[in-house]
């Protein structure tokens, strides 16, 4: 894990799936759903954030989370391959445009490494 330059590690486990089974699924959807699941767990375990609602596309973030009266706009992306830091830069730029009065967090889950890269704004 790399959160705003601070490195850490964690153990994450899931059931193995045969690659031929994964080939029949929508690769984009599987990557996106998996990234959101990992990112939401990360935000909760790391800082106690709890999901309040899914945000609308025009709000420039994916999720609104809450922790003791504080709000967090969360933008998530997943990659099956490629540089997660390049994708994080894109997601950071997107969430900077969020109009909500909330803290902001961009997270990219890279499944090929595997790794979590995040940046708080």
N, C-alpha and C positions, 0 to 999 in steps of 0.2 A: 504494500500500500504506500502511496505517496500523497499526503494531504498538505497542499501548499508548501511543498519542499520537505516536510517532516515525514521520514520513512518509518514504517512499522510493518508488522506481519500479523497474519491471522490464518486460522484454519477454516476452510469452507469445504464441505463435502456435499456431493450429490450422486445420484445413481448413474452409473455408466449406461450409455445408450449406444447401440451398434450404429456405426456411421451410415449403413444402408437404410436404417429406420429414419435417421435424421434427414436423409436426402428427400423423403416424401413430404417433409414439412416446409413451410415458408421460412427460409433462412433468415430473412429480415425480421419477421415476426418473432421467431424463436430467440434471436439475438436481443431484440428490443425488450421482450417480456422478461428474459433472463436477467438482463442488465437492470431493469427496474426492480425486480425482486431483490437482487444483491444490494443495490443502492439503498433501498428502503430499509433493509436490515442493517446495513452499515450506519445509516443516519440514526437509527434507533439505538443500536448498541454503543456507538461512539459518543452520542450526546443526548440520548433520551427523546429524540424527536418522534412524534406520533402523527400518522397521516390523518388529515382532516378532510381533504377532498382532492380530486383530480382537477387540474386547472384547464381552462379553455385554451385552445391553440393561440389565440390572440394575446394571451397573458404572458407569453414568452418564457414559460416554465412548465414543467410537467405536473408537479405536485405542490400542495400547500401543506406544510407540517406545523405542529404546535408543540411547545414545551414550556409549561408554567407561564402562560400568558405571552410568550414570545412566538413570533412567526418566522417561518423559513420557506422561501421559494426554492424548490429543488428542480434542477434540470439534469436529465439523465440521458446517456447514450451508451451503446454497446458496440464493440467491434469484434469481429471474428478473426481479423488479422489487421496489420497496419500499426501505425504509431499512435498510441492513445493520447500522447501529449499534444499532437496536432489537432486531434478531435476535441480535446479539452479546451484548447484555445478558441475553437469555434463555439463550443457550448458556453464558455465564459462570456464571449461577446454577445451571444443570444440572451443570456439571463441578465446581463447588465441592462438590457432594455425593458425588463419587467417593471410594470407600473405599480405593483403592490408595495405597500409599506411593510417590508419584511427583510430579514437577512437573506442572503443568497448563497447557494451552494451548487456548483456544477460537478458532476461525477461522471467519469467514463469507466466502464468495465471492459477490460480487454481479456477475452476468453482464450486467446492463443498463448498468453504468457503464463499463467493467468495473473491479472493485477487489477487493482483499483487505483485510479488516479483521481484526485479531487482538488478543488480549489474553492475556498470561501471568498466571497466578495464583500 
